[in-house]
Amino acid sequence: DDQRSREEIHMNMGSIALAHKKSIGSKSFVKTTLVASGNTGEGKNDWIQDDLSINRESDFFMQSGNITLSSFINTRIGKRIVNRTGFNASKLFYNIDLNTTFDHDPSTYLNYAKSRNSSSLIQVFTQTKVILSKTLSLNVGAYSQYIKLNKNYTIEPRAGLTWDFNKKHTLSLGYGNHSQMEELRFYFIKDTLSGEEMINKNLKFARAHHFVLGYDYAVNDYLRIKIEPYYQYLYNYPGVPNSAYSMINFEQDWEFMDKLVNNSKGENIGLDVTVEKFLHENYYFLVTASIFDSKYTGGDGVKRNTRYDKGYVVNGLVGKEFHMGENRNNILSVNVRGNLFGGNRTTPIDWDASYQEQQTVDDNTRLFEDKNPYRLYFDLTVRYRINKEKYTHIWSLEILNALPVFSKRSFYSYNNDTQDFKKYTESNIVVPFVSYKIEF
């Protein structure tokens, strides 16, 4: 069946920004940024029928952009207090047109989301650092956001306490309440039976309580070790009513068209470890490792593993600089990054139903009980920096997934010739990027 399908996707993005910083006396400064960005995603999928005719299976067009004005004022109040207060005001533009068919039947072709308009997102925040003593400092603040599209808003408290109980040792404790909106296209899904528009317009922000305890050990001026146990409680996440489906487990799916309500919750608990050597003697490295457990409860009230309950993630980054040129002002840098992580959770295949349907059918009574094998990625970046008196040239070559043999993935597909399922294995593609930047 995979050979019956032909898919074509085009993605484009761009951004431009202007920043300004101004001192106000000796105790305050204001920083303001204006950013314009946009992206376009366009795709289509064709399907070859048994009579070899080619029909449009689905197509989508998603264009979005925003203009954001951000500004904050940073003020020192006496010797022990610093406050930062600011806002982000965004104008959101969107043009959405999503269409699909059901069961490869061209007569079922329909539009399930279409809108071209704009909205606004306003975010405001304030945070204050108070030095309580030579070894103790407190950060407190609040954050709020409001989206005009459905008039939804949040108020989110944040707090952190840091204790430098030794010259090389620091303990910290933090709490934050956080929120996020969904992708714009989900708000514009319509009921394909009744024709009701924007069935998800009134979705509230997904929310989370974050708690983290940190221990930081400065081995020397260039090396540190940090250990952070954490707990996150997720709530108000969208899900499909009276089902196990939750956006906590969402993977990119352009044909998603269900009604959503804020009925899901989840828990993440884990331990992060960081070992970092700062740039010294022309090289640096960073190693992070995390072990964690991730659970969620959908609208059916059953607690399960999340799709992203990988169990562990290990990241490594190492870089070396070489000074070159007549005055050794130019810099050639080479960086290698590796990522090792457990596989995503998967749902076992219902083989009886799959043979009947002649395509893989998940056993939804056993959601996310299985697990994919581990994945391993390597990225390589080579950068050459030419420093002049009044400007700088930067040339870069970045190769993502430089060794694809280590990032293979497997899946089953029905073979019409043998009338049986075959396991296929493929590697992710190598993605090169070449860029040039000038700073002046």
Buried (B, 14 or more C-beta within 10 A) or exposed (E): BEEBEEEEEEEEEEEEEEEEEEEEEEEBBBBBBBBBBBBBBBBBBBBBEEEEEEBBBBBBBBBBBBBBEBBBBBBBEEEEEBBBBBBBBBBBBBBBBBBBBEEBEEEEBEEBBBBEEBBEBBBBBBBBBBBEEEEEBBBBBBBBBEBEBBEBEBEBEBBBBBBBEEEEEBBBEBEBBBBEBBEBBBBBBBBBEEEEEBBBEBBBBBBBBBBBBBEBBBEEEEBBBBEBBBEBBBBBBBBBEEEBBBBBBBEEEBBBBBEBBBBBBBBBBBEBBBBBBEEEEEEBBBBBBBBBEBBBBBBBEEEBBBBBBBBEBBBBBBBBBEEBEEEEBBBBBBBBBBBBBBBBBBBBBBEEEBBEEEBBBBBEEEBBEBBBEBBBBBBBBEBBBBBEEEEBBBBBEBBBBBBBEBBEEEEBEBBEEEEEBEEEEEEBEEEEEEEEEEEE
